[in-house]
Amino acid sequence: MAGVYISYPFCAQKCTYCNFASGVFPRELESRYVETLLAELRSAEWPWTPETVYLGGGTPSQMDPGALAAVLGVIPGQWAEATMEAAPGNLTAEKITAWKSAGINRVSLGVQSFDKKELARTGRKHTAEVVEREIALLRAAGIESINVDLIAGLPGQTPASWTASLDWIEKLAVPHVSVYMLEVDEDSRLGRELLVLGSRYGAGDVPNEDAIADSYELAVERLASLGIERYEISNFARPGFESRHNLKYWKRERYLGFGADAHSFDGEMRWRNPENAAEYVAGHVDEHMAEQRQIERTPADALGEPFFLGLRLREGVEGNAFPDVIERFLREGLLERAGNRVRLTTRGVLLSNEVFAEFITPQNH
């Protein structure tokens, strides 16, 4: 079944670790963005009926409830899952009720940490108590499918503070947790500072790679003890609470993306919209705007993608492509066999980028 992704790149503040094409933009651009998003949705052809909808960002939870209802009202189907990404600290009972009325039945909270000092250095303004209160509001409204994001490797993070964040996961009893290891690249302020060996944004206090890996492995063990099993490298869930929408990406199922930097896949071709909000809005010219806005339309890699994407899943993949590469990784202990499938070992998960690279290099195709 197919999915729909809606990009809403607007935020109240830009977090130091964020490497997405999101940020704080003029209110006037935000209103024009909604108009453009609605125009793109209304001009879309629906080759299949969506089963899932996912609103990501940015901070789509700051979208005006009327705009949200209008956007979701254009999307056909009776969705099995509709996810709203939300920043803790601005949820209210009224807002959650409006989300549910518009069709939202799953909420992903960008918590990142429950430690006050870590949060302050990233630019986040919520507290653990705020998260606890807002999760109670979600449950009171009948939304039980809740995810909490955590980041291993934030500035100043220690084994004790990381354990405390995991203690909060146990206390809150959420059914889904995403654990990301801090990414170092030029697309975030913190990442750029780390690359130049600077000290701003707490870069001098970022744990080393071994410490980050230890934190990740501790999370795997601790979450499993709570019945929250890893089903994908960064995603953990109680049975039945896996993200149906995100599974589409790793299983190469079809999805359409709308908004700035939104990606689409129809089973054969991949394409995306312009990266930033201003370019996206500027592309709204006429009734053919959908075709004009889609860029980088390329054939999907039917040989490498099943391995590059499928190996992210705990269940792994089956197939006979890349036999030499697979055998090498089996010998090196990065892959293991599970029946007729191959999957990453515990060590392979920590070195997954090196593994994936072997399935997308041209000489292996």
NUSE-513085 format. One record per residue (C-alpha): residue in one letter; x, z, y. Coordinates in Angstrom, 2 decimals, padded with zeros to 5 digits. Example, Ala and Ser with C-alpha at 12.3 -4.5 7.8 and 13.67 -1.06 7.14 Angstrom:
BEGIN
<zafi residuo="A" u="012.30" w="007.80" v="-004.50"/>
<zafi residuo="S" u="013.67" w="007.14" v="-001.06"/>
end
This chain:
BEGIN
<zafi residuo="M" u="000.00" w="000.00" v="000.00"/>
<zafi residuo="A" u="001.09" w="-000.63" v="003.57"/>
<zafi residuo="G" u="001.97" w="001.65" v="006.47"/>
<zafi residuo="V" u="002.01" w="001.60" v="010.27"/>
<zafi residuo="Y" u="004.67" w="003.15" v="012.50"/>
<zafi residuo="I" u="003.94" w="003.87" v="016.16"/>
<zafi residuo="S" u="006.92" w="004.52" v="018.44"/>
<zafi residuo="Y" u="006.47" w="006.80" v="021.43"/>
<zafi residuo="P" u="009.94" w="007.28" v="022.99"/>
<zafi residuo="F" u="008.97" w="009.70" v="025.78"/>
<zafi residuo="C" u="010.27" w="013.29" v="025.85"/>
<zafi residuo="A" u="010.08" w="016.28" v="028.17"/>
<zafi residuo="Q" u="013.86" w="016.63" v="027.88"/>
<zafi residuo="K" u="016.68" w="014.79" v="026.10"/>
<zafi residuo="C" u="018.31" w="016.91" v="023.40"/>
<zafi residuo="T" u="022.10" w="016.84" v="023.22"/>
<zafi residuo="Y" u="022.20" w="015.78" v="019.55"/>
<zafi residuo="C" u="019.54" w="013.05" v="019.83"/>
<zafi residuo="N" u="020.72" w="009.51" v="019.00"/>
<zafi residuo="F" u="017.34" w="007.78" v="019.30"/>
<zafi residuo="A" u="016.27" w="005.37" v="022.05"/>
<zafi residuo="S" u="014.16" w="008.06" v="023.64"/>
<zafi residuo="G" u="014.33" w="010.24" v="026.72"/>
<zafi residuo="V" u="012.76" w="011.32" v="029.99"/>
<zafi residuo="F" u="011.22" w="008.35" v="031.80"/>
<zafi residuo="P" u="008.99" w="007.93" v="034.89"/>
<zafi residuo="R" u="005.33" w="008.77" v="034.36"/>
<zafi residuo="E" u="004.41" w="005.32" v="035.64"/>
<zafi residuo="L" u="006.41" w="003.72" v="032.82"/>
<zafi residuo="E" u="004.69" w="005.97" v="030.30"/>
<zafi residuo="S" u="001.22" w="004.78" v="031.38"/>
<zafi residuo="R" u="002.32" w="001.13" v="031.30"/>
<zafi residuo="Y" u="003.82" w="001.73" v="027.88"/>
<zafi residuo="V" u="000.49" w="002.91" v="026.50"/>
<zafi residuo="E" u="-001.19" w="-000.21" v="027.90"/>
<zafi residuo="T" u="001.46" w="-002.42" v="026.30"/>
<zafi residuo="L" u="001.20" w="-000.57" v="023.01"/>
<zafi residuo="L" u="-002.56" w="-001.06" v="022.95"/>
<zafi residuo="A" u="-002.15" w="-004.76" v="023.76"/>
<zafi residuo="E" u="000.35" w="-005.19" v="020.93"/>
<zafi residuo="L" u="-001.91" w="-003.42" v="018.47"/>
<zafi residuo="R" u="-004.97" w="-005.43" v="019.52"/>
<zafi residuo="S" u="-003.07" w="-008.71" v="019.19"/>
<zafi residuo="A" u="-001.79" w="-007.84" v="015.71"/>
<zafi residuo="E" u="-002.86" w="-009.58" v="012.55"/>
<zafi residuo="W" u="-003.48" w="-007.19" v="009.67"/>
<zafi residuo="P" u="-002.41" w="-008.89" v="006.43"/>
<zafi residuo="W" u="-003.13" w="-005.64" v="004.59"/>
<zafi residuo="T" u="-005.09" w="-002.47" v="005.27"/>
<zafi residuo="P" u="-002.79" w="000.43" v="006.22"/>
<zafi residuo="E" u="-002.70" w="003.45" v="003.95"/>
<zafi residuo="T" u="-000.46" w="005.59" v="006.17"/>
<zafi residuo="V" u="000.22" w="005.97" v="009.88"/>
<zafi residuo="Y" u="003.25" w="007.67" v="011.43"/>
<zafi residuo="L" u="003.71" w="008.49" v="015.12"/>
<zafi residuo="G" u="007.38" w="009.06" v="015.89"/>
<zafi residuo="G" u="009.55" w="009.25" v="018.96"/>
<zafi residuo="G" u="010.47" w="010.63" v="021.24"/>
<zafi residuo="T" u="007.74" w="013.18" v="021.39"/>
<zafi residuo="P" u="004.38" w="011.56" v="020.58"/>
<zafi residuo="S" u="002.77" w="015.02" v="020.68"/>
<zafi residuo="Q" u="002.93" w="014.81" v="024.48"/>
<zafi residuo="M" u="000.71" w="011.73" v="024.48"/>
<zafi residuo="D" u="-002.56" w="012.12" v="026.32"/>
<zafi residuo="P" u="-005.31" w="012.84" v="023.74"/>
<zafi residuo="G" u="-007.45" w="010.01" v="025.11"/>
<zafi residuo="A" u="-004.56" w="007.56" v="024.80"/>
<zafi residuo="L" u="-003.87" w="008.78" v="021.26"/>
<zafi residuo="A" u="-007.49" w="008.25" v="020.25"/>
<zafi residuo="A" u="-007.42" w="004.74" v="021.74"/>
<zafi residuo="V" u="-004.19" w="003.81" v="019.95"/>
<zafi residuo="L" u="-005.27" w="005.13" v="016.55"/>
<zafi residuo="G" u="-008.74" w="003.64" v="017.02"/>
<zafi residuo="V" u="-007.29" w="000.13" v="016.87"/>
<zafi residuo="I" u="-005.63" w="000.65" v="013.49"/>
<zafi residuo="P" u="-007.89" w="-000.31" v="010.55"/>
<zafi residuo="G" u="-008.38" w="001.58" v="007.33"/>
<zafi residuo="Q" u="-009.12" w="005.06" v="006.01"/>
<zafi residuo="W" u="-005.63" w="006.52" v="005.95"/>
<zafi residuo="A" u="-004.46" w="008.80" v="003.20"/>
<zafi residuo="E" u="-001.86" w="010.23" v="005.57"/>
<zafi residuo="A" u="-001.41" w="010.16" v="009.35"/>
<zafi residuo="T" u="001.62" w="012.04" v="010.69"/>
<zafi residuo="M" u="002.30" w="013.27" v="014.20"/>
<zafi residuo="E" u="005.85" w="014.24" v="015.19"/>
<zafi residuo="A" u="005.68" w="017.22" v="017.52"/>
<zafi residuo="A" u="008.05" w="019.30" v="019.64"/>
<zafi residuo="P" u="007.38" w="023.01" v="019.24"/>
<zafi residuo="G" u="006.38" w="024.79" v="022.41"/>
<zafi residuo="N" u="003.51" w="022.64" v="023.63"/>
<zafi residuo="L" u="000.91" w="022.82" v="020.85"/>
<zafi residuo="T" u="-002.51" w="024.24" v="021.65"/>
<zafi residuo="A" u="-005.69" w="024.65" v="019.64"/>
<zafi residuo="E" u="-007.39" w="022.05" v="021.85"/>
<zafi residuo="K" u="-004.60" w="019.51" v="021.40"/>
<zafi residuo="I" u="-004.53" w="019.97" v="017.62"/>
<zafi residuo="T" u="-008.31" w="019.56" v="017.45"/>
<zafi residuo="A" u="-007.99" w="016.28" v="019.36"/>
<zafi residuo="W" u="-005.28" w="015.10" v="016.96"/>
<zafi residuo="K" u="-007.43" w="015.88" v="013.95"/>
<zafi residuo="S" u="-010.43" w="014.10" v="015.49"/>
<zafi residuo="A" u="-008.23" w="011.03" v="015.99"/>
<zafi residuo="G" u="-007.25" w="011.06" v="012.30"/>
<zafi residuo="I" u="-004.02" w="013.10" v="012.19"/>
<zafi residuo="N" u="-003.72" w="015.16" v="009.00"/>
<zafi residuo="R" u="000.04" w="015.85" v="008.85"/>
<zafi residuo="V" u="002.40" w="017.28" v="011.51"/>
<zafi residuo="S" u="006.21" w="017.18" v="011.55"/>
<zafi residuo="L" u="007.76" w="019.83" v="013.80"/>
<zafi residuo="G" u="011.19" w="019.16" v="015.29"/>
<zafi residuo="V" u="012.34" w="022.76" v="014.99"/>
<zafi residuo="Q" u="016.04" w="022.02" v="014.19"/>
<zafi residuo="S" u="016.97" w="025.74" v="014.20"/>
<zafi residuo="F" u="015.37" w="029.18" v="014.40"/>
<zafi residuo="D" u="018.41" w="030.65" v="016.17"/>
<zafi residuo="K" u="018.03" w="031.25" v="019.92"/>
<zafi residuo="K" u="021.66" w="030.51" v="020.80"/>
<zafi residuo="E" u="021.74" w="027.27" v="018.80"/>
<zafi residuo="L" u="018.49" w="026.11" v="020.35"/>
<zafi residuo="A" u="019.65" w="026.88" v="023.89"/>
<zafi residuo="R" u="022.78" w="024.76" v="023.46"/>
<zafi residuo="T" u="020.80" w="021.74" v="022.27"/>
<zafi residuo="G" u="018.30" w="021.84" v="025.11"/>
<zafi residuo="R" u="015.35" w="022.98" v="023.02"/>
<zafi residuo="K" u="013.13" w="025.64" v="024.61"/>
<zafi residuo="H" u="011.07" w="027.03" v="021.75"/>
<zafi residuo="T" u="011.69" w="030.19" v="019.72"/>
<zafi residuo="A" u="011.07" w="031.11" v="016.11"/>
<zafi residuo="E" u="008.03" w="033.10" v="017.20"/>
<zafi residuo="V" u="006.60" w="030.06" v="019.01"/>
<zafi residuo="V" u="006.99" w="027.97" v="015.84"/>
<zafi residuo="E" u="005.27" w="030.69" v="013.81"/>
<zafi residuo="R" u="002.35" w="030.80" v="016.24"/>
<zafi residuo="E" u="001.93" w="027.03" v="016.35"/>
<zafi residuo="I" u="002.03" w="026.68" v="012.57"/>
<zafi residuo="A" u="-000.78" w="029.24" v="012.47"/>
<zafi residuo="L" u="-002.73" w="027.07" v="014.93"/>
<zafi residuo="L" u="-002.24" w="024.00" v="012.73"/>
<zafi residuo="R" u="-003.46" w="025.86" v="009.66"/>
<zafi residuo="A" u="-006.43" w="027.27" v="011.54"/>
<zafi residuo="A" u="-007.41" w="023.69" v="012.38"/>
<zafi residuo="G" u="-007.19" w="022.70" v="008.71"/>
<zafi residuo="I" u="-003.81" w="020.90" v="008.82"/>
<zafi residuo="E" u="-001.85" w="022.22" v="005.84"/>
<zafi residuo="S" u="000.60" w="019.31" v="005.44"/>
<zafi residuo="I" u="003.37" w="020.53" v="007.74"/>
<zafi residuo="N" u="007.04" w="019.55" v="007.88"/>
<zafi residuo="V" u="009.86" w="021.44" v="009.61"/>
<zafi residuo="D" u="013.07" w="019.64" v="010.61"/>
<zafi residuo="L" u="016.40" w="021.51" v="010.42"/>
<zafi residuo="I" u="019.88" w="020.32" v="011.41"/>
<zafi residuo="A" u="022.98" w="021.56" v="009.58"/>
<zafi residuo="G" u="026.00" w="021.57" v="011.89"/>
<zafi residuo="L" u="024.64" w="022.46" v="015.32"/>
<zafi residuo="P" u="027.14" w="023.98" v="017.80"/>
<zafi residuo="G" u="027.74" w="027.64" v="017.07"/>
<zafi residuo="Q" u="025.97" w="027.54" v="013.72"/>
<zafi residuo="T" u="027.33" w="030.06" v="011.21"/>
<zafi residuo="P" u="026.52" w="030.81" v="007.58"/>
<zafi residuo="A" u="024.53" w="033.82" v="008.81"/>
<zafi residuo="S" u="022.47" w="031.86" v="011.38"/>
<zafi residuo="W" u="021.81" w="029.07" v="008.88"/>
<zafi residuo="T" u="020.67" w="031.59" v="006.29"/>
<zafi residuo="A" u="018.37" w="033.12" v="008.92"/>
<zafi residuo="S" u="016.78" w="029.71" v="009.56"/>
<zafi residuo="L" u="016.20" w="029.31" v="005.83"/>
<zafi residuo="D" u="014.68" w="032.81" v="005.79"/>
<zafi residuo="W" u="012.15" w="031.59" v="008.36"/>
<zafi residuo="I" u="011.27" w="028.65" v="006.11"/>
<zafi residuo="E" u="010.45" w="031.13" v="003.35"/>
<zafi residuo="K" u="008.45" w="033.32" v="005.75"/>
<zafi residuo="L" u="006.41" w="030.40" v="007.11"/>
<zafi residuo="A" u="005.85" w="028.90" v="003.63"/>
<zafi residuo="V" u="005.75" w="025.31" v="004.87"/>
<zafi residuo="P" u="005.37" w="022.70" v="002.09"/>
<zafi residuo="H" u="007.89" w="020.16" v="003.43"/>
<zafi residuo="V" u="011.33" w="020.51" v="005.01"/>
<zafi residuo="S" u="013.73" w="017.85" v="006.31"/>
<zafi residuo="V" u="017.41" w="018.84" v="006.42"/>
<zafi residuo="Y" u="019.73" w="016.57" v="008.40"/>
<zafi residuo="M" u="023.49" w="016.89" v="008.65"/>
<zafi residuo="L" u="024.64" w="016.50" v="012.26"/>
<zafi residuo="E" u="025.49" w="012.87" v="013.02"/>
<zafi residuo="V" u="028.55" w="012.06" v="015.08"/>
<zafi residuo="D" u="028.18" w="008.75" v="016.92"/>
<zafi residuo="E" u="028.14" w="007.29" v="020.40"/>
<zafi residuo="D" u="024.35" w="007.35" v="020.66"/>
<zafi residuo="S" u="024.08" w="011.04" v="021.57"/>
<zafi residuo="R" u="025.75" w="013.13" v="024.28"/>
<zafi residuo="L" u="027.02" w="015.63" v="021.72"/>
<zafi residuo="G" u="028.26" w="012.85" v="019.44"/>
<zafi residuo="R" u="030.19" w="011.16" v="022.23"/>
<zafi residuo="E" u="031.76" w="014.48" v="023.20"/>
<zafi residuo="L" u="032.86" w="015.09" v="019.61"/>
<zafi residuo="L" u="034.42" w="011.62" v="019.39"/>
<zafi residuo="V" u="036.62" w="012.28" v="022.42"/>
<zafi residuo="L" u="037.43" w="015.80" v="021.22"/>
<zafi residuo="G" u="035.72" w="017.31" v="024.25"/>
<zafi residuo="S" u="034.03" w="020.67" v="024.67"/>
<zafi residuo="R" u="030.80" w="019.96" v="026.56"/>
<zafi residuo="Y" u="027.43" w="020.66" v="024.90"/>
<zafi residuo="G" u="029.16" w="023.12" v="022.57"/>
<zafi residuo="A" u="031.18" w="020.37" v="020.86"/>
<zafi residuo="G" u="034.09" w="022.75" v="020.41"/>
<zafi residuo="D" u="031.90" w="025.03" v="018.31"/>
<zafi residuo="V" u="030.52" w="022.42" v="015.89"/>
<zafi residuo="P" u="031.24" w="023.45" v="012.28"/>
<zafi residuo="N" u="033.69" w="021.27" v="010.36"/>
<zafi residuo="E" u="032.54" w="018.77" v="007.73"/>
<zafi residuo="D" u="033.13" w="021.15" v="004.83"/>
<zafi residuo="A" u="031.05" w="023.87" v="006.49"/>
<zafi residuo="I" u="028.23" w="021.42" v="007.19"/>
<zafi residuo="A" u="028.30" w="020.26" v="003.56"/>
<zafi residuo="D" u="028.19" w="023.90" v="002.43"/>
<zafi residuo="S" u="025.15" w="024.51" v="004.62"/>
<zafi residuo="Y" u="023.39" w="021.47" v="003.18"/>
<zafi residuo="E" u="024.09" w="022.58" v="-000.39"/>
<zafi residuo="L" u="022.87" w="026.09" v="000.40"/>
<zafi residuo="A" u="019.63" w="024.58" v="001.73"/>
<zafi residuo="V" u="019.18" w="022.54" v="-001.46"/>
<zafi residuo="E" u="019.59" w="025.67" v="-003.58"/>
<zafi residuo="R" u="017.48" w="027.94" v="-001.39"/>
<zafi residuo="L" u="014.61" w="025.49" v="-000.97"/>
<zafi residuo="A" u="014.54" w="024.77" v="-004.71"/>
<zafi residuo="S" u="014.15" w="028.52" v="-005.32"/>
<zafi residuo="L" u="011.03" w="028.33" v="-003.11"/>
<zafi residuo="G" u="009.57" w="025.43" v="-005.09"/>
<zafi residuo="I" u="010.55" w="022.95" v="-002.35"/>
<zafi residuo="E" u="012.49" w="020.31" v="-004.29"/>
<zafi residuo="R" u="014.66" w="017.55" v="-002.88"/>
<zafi residuo="Y" u="013.05" w="014.16" v="-003.45"/>
<zafi residuo="E" u="015.24" w="012.24" v="-000.98"/>
<zafi residuo="I" u="018.64" w="013.01" v="000.51"/>
<zafi residuo="S" u="017.20" w="014.71" v="003.59"/>
<zafi residuo="N" u="013.66" w="015.52" v="002.44"/>
<zafi residuo="F" u="012.31" w="018.38" v="000.37"/>
<zafi residuo="A" u="008.72" w="019.10" v="-000.63"/>
<zafi residuo="R" u="006.41" w="021.04" v="-002.86"/>
<zafi residuo="P" u="004.77" w="018.72" v="-005.42"/>
<zafi residuo="G" u="002.12" w="016.59" v="-003.73"/>
<zafi residuo="F" u="003.43" w="017.15" v="-000.20"/>
<zafi residuo="E" u="006.02" w="014.36" v="-000.10"/>
<zafi residuo="S" u="005.78" w="012.08" v="002.94"/>
<zafi residuo="R" u="003.80" w="009.09" v="001.69"/>
<zafi residuo="H" u="004.76" w="007.06" v="004.74"/>
<zafi residuo="N" u="008.50" w="007.65" v="004.59"/>
<zafi residuo="L" u="008.53" w="006.88" v="000.88"/>
<zafi residuo="K" u="007.52" w="003.34" v="001.82"/>
<zafi residuo="Y" u="010.87" w="002.80" v="003.53"/>
<zafi residuo="W" u="012.93" w="003.87" v="000.52"/>
<zafi residuo="K" u="010.73" w="002.04" v="-001.99"/>
<zafi residuo="R" u="010.66" w="-001.15" v="000.13"/>
<zafi residuo="E" u="006.90" w="-001.18" v="000.60"/>
<zafi residuo="R" u="005.39" w="-003.04" v="003.55"/>
<zafi residuo="Y" u="004.92" w="-001.59" v="007.00"/>
<zafi residuo="L" u="004.29" w="-002.76" v="010.55"/>
<zafi residuo="G" u="005.96" w="-001.13" v="013.56"/>
<zafi residuo="F" u="004.55" w="-001.04" v="017.10"/>
<zafi residuo="G" u="006.27" w="000.08" v="020.29"/>
<zafi residuo="A" u="009.87" w="000.20" v="021.47"/>
<zafi residuo="D" u="012.50" w="-000.18" v="018.73"/>
<zafi residuo="A" u="009.82" w="-000.19" v="016.03"/>
<zafi residuo="H" u="010.81" w="-001.97" v="012.82"/>
<zafi residuo="S" u="008.62" w="-003.98" v="010.44"/>
<zafi residuo="F" u="008.93" w="-005.25" v="006.87"/>
<zafi residuo="D" u="006.52" w="-007.58" v="005.08"/>
<zafi residuo="G" u="008.27" w="-007.64" v="001.70"/>
<zafi residuo="E" u="010.45" w="-010.63" v="002.59"/>
<zafi residuo="M" u="011.37" w="-010.45" v="006.27"/>
<zafi residuo="R" u="012.51" w="-007.65" v="008.59"/>
<zafi residuo="W" u="012.17" w="-007.58" v="012.38"/>
<zafi residuo="R" u="012.08" w="-005.12" v="015.25"/>
<zafi residuo="N" u="010.88" w="-004.77" v="018.82"/>
<zafi residuo="P" u="013.20" w="-004.41" v="021.84"/>
<zafi residuo="E" u="015.03" w="-001.12" v="021.80"/>
<zafi residuo="N" u="014.05" w="000.64" v="025.00"/>
<zafi residuo="A" u="010.72" w="001.31" v="026.67"/>
<zafi residuo="A" u="011.42" w="-000.72" v="029.83"/>
<zafi residuo="E" u="012.36" w="-003.85" v="027.86"/>
<zafi residuo="Y" u="009.35" w="-003.40" v="025.64"/>
<zafi residuo="V" u="006.95" w="-003.18" v="028.58"/>
<zafi residuo="A" u="008.63" w="-006.14" v="030.31"/>
<zafi residuo="G" u="007.95" w="-008.27" v="027.22"/>
<zafi residuo="H" u="004.20" w="-008.02" v="027.70"/>
<zafi residuo="V" u="003.55" w="-011.51" v="029.08"/>
<zafi residuo="D" u="000.44" w="-012.98" v="027.51"/>
<zafi residuo="E" u="-001.58" w="-013.13" v="024.32"/>
<zafi residuo="H" u="001.51" w="-014.28" v="022.44"/>
<zafi residuo="M" u="003.41" w="-011.14" v="023.38"/>
<zafi residuo="A" u="003.73" w="-009.95" v="019.77"/>
<zafi residuo="E" u="005.73" w="-013.03" v="018.78"/>
<zafi residuo="Q" u="007.80" w="-012.89" v="021.96"/>
<zafi residuo="R" u="008.69" w="-009.25" v="021.48"/>
<zafi residuo="Q" u="009.78" w="-009.43" v="017.85"/>
<zafi residuo="I" u="013.54" w="-009.91" v="017.66"/>
<zafi residuo="E" u="016.23" w="-009.99" v="015.01"/>
<zafi residuo="R" u="013.85" w="-011.45" v="012.45"/>
<zafi residuo="T" u="015.94" w="-011.76" v="009.30"/>
<zafi residuo="P" u="015.36" w="-012.13" v="005.55"/>
<zafi residuo="A" u="015.50" w="-008.86" v="003.66"/>
<zafi residuo="D" u="018.39" w="-008.33" v="001.24"/>
<zafi residuo="A" u="016.48" w="-008.35" v="-002.03"/>
<zafi residuo="L" u="019.63" w="-007.65" v="-004.06"/>
<zafi residuo="G" u="021.33" w="-004.83" v="-002.18"/>
<zafi residuo="E" u="018.39" w="-003.06" v="-000.54"/>
<zafi residuo="P" u="016.89" w="-001.61" v="-003.74"/>
<zafi residuo="F" u="020.19" w="000.20" v="-004.29"/>
<zafi residuo="F" u="021.01" w="001.02" v="-000.67"/>
<zafi residuo="L" u="017.55" w="002.47" v="-000.10"/>
<zafi residuo="G" u="016.49" w="003.52" v="-003.59"/>
<zafi residuo="L" u="019.56" w="005.64" v="-004.24"/>
<zafi residuo="R" u="018.42" w="007.91" v="-001.41"/>
<zafi residuo="L" u="015.66" w="009.06" v="-003.74"/>
<zafi residuo="R" u="016.24" w="011.80" v="-006.28"/>
<zafi residuo="E" u="014.71" w="009.57" v="-008.97"/>
<zafi residuo="G" u="017.34" w="006.89" v="-008.29"/>
<zafi residuo="V" u="016.95" w="003.24" v="-009.17"/>
<zafi residuo="E" u="016.95" w="000.96" v="-012.16"/>
<zafi residuo="G" u="018.52" w="-002.48" v="-012.35"/>
<zafi residuo="N" u="021.54" w="-004.40" v="-013.58"/>
<zafi residuo="A" u="022.91" w="-005.65" v="-010.26"/>
<zafi residuo="F" u="026.40" w="-004.52" v="-009.21"/>
<zafi residuo="P" u="027.47" w="-003.44" v="-012.75"/>
<zafi residuo="D" u="031.16" w="-003.07" v="-011.80"/>
<zafi residuo="V" u="030.38" w="-000.94" v="-008.76"/>
<zafi residuo="I" u="027.97" w="001.25" v="-010.71"/>
<zafi residuo="E" u="030.45" w="001.81" v="-013.53"/>
<zafi residuo="R" u="033.16" w="002.78" v="-011.04"/>
<zafi residuo="F" u="030.91" w="005.32" v="-009.36"/>
<zafi residuo="L" u="029.86" w="006.68" v="-012.76"/>
<zafi residuo="R" u="033.53" w="007.23" v="-013.63"/>
<zafi residuo="E" u="034.18" w="008.86" v="-010.25"/>
<zafi residuo="G" u="031.26" w="011.22" v="-010.66"/>
<zafi residuo="L" u="029.27" w="009.91" v="-007.69"/>
<zafi residuo="L" u="026.50" w="008.42" v="-009.84"/>
<zafi residuo="E" u="024.90" w="009.57" v="-013.08"/>
<zafi residuo="R" u="022.51" w="008.02" v="-015.56"/>
<zafi residuo="A" u="019.01" w="009.39" v="-016.06"/>
<zafi residuo="G" u="017.40" w="007.32" v="-018.80"/>
<zafi residuo="N" u="017.37" w="003.73" v="-017.61"/>
<zafi residuo="R" u="018.03" w="004.74" v="-014.00"/>
<zafi residuo="V" u="021.10" w="005.66" v="-012.00"/>
<zafi residuo="R" u="021.07" w="008.29" v="-009.27"/>
<zafi residuo="L" u="023.45" w="010.14" v="-006.98"/>
<zafi residuo="T" u="025.14" w="013.26" v="-008.30"/>
<zafi residuo="T" u="025.42" w="016.36" v="-006.14"/>
<zafi residuo="R" u="028.84" w="015.16" v="-004.98"/>
<zafi residuo="G" u="027.49" w="011.64" v="-004.56"/>
<zafi residuo="V" u="024.85" w="012.88" v="-002.11"/>
<zafi residuo="L" u="027.57" w="014.31" v="000.14"/>
<zafi residuo="L" u="029.47" w="011.00" v="-000.01"/>
<zafi residuo="S" u="026.36" w="008.83" v="000.02"/>
<zafi residuo="N" u="027.40" w="006.64" v="002.96"/>
<zafi residuo="E" u="030.50" w="005.57" v="001.05"/>
<zafi residuo="V" u="028.36" w="004.78" v="-001.99"/>
<zafi residuo="F" u="025.76" w="002.82" v="-000.02"/>
<zafi residuo="A" u="028.41" w="000.71" v="001.69"/>
<zafi residuo="E" u="029.40" w="-000.80" v="-001.65"/>
<zafi residuo="F" u="025.92" w="-002.22" v="-002.13"/>
<zafi residuo="I" u="025.72" w="-003.96" v="001.23"/>
<zafi residuo="T" u="029.18" w="-005.48" v="001.60"/>
<zafi residuo="P" u="029.10" w="-009.32" v="001.39"/>
<zafi residuo="Q" u="031.57" w="-009.61" v="-001.50"/>
<zafi residuo="N" u="029.18" w="-007.74" v="-003.77"/>
<zafi residuo="H" u="026.24" w="-010.12" v="-003.14"/>
end
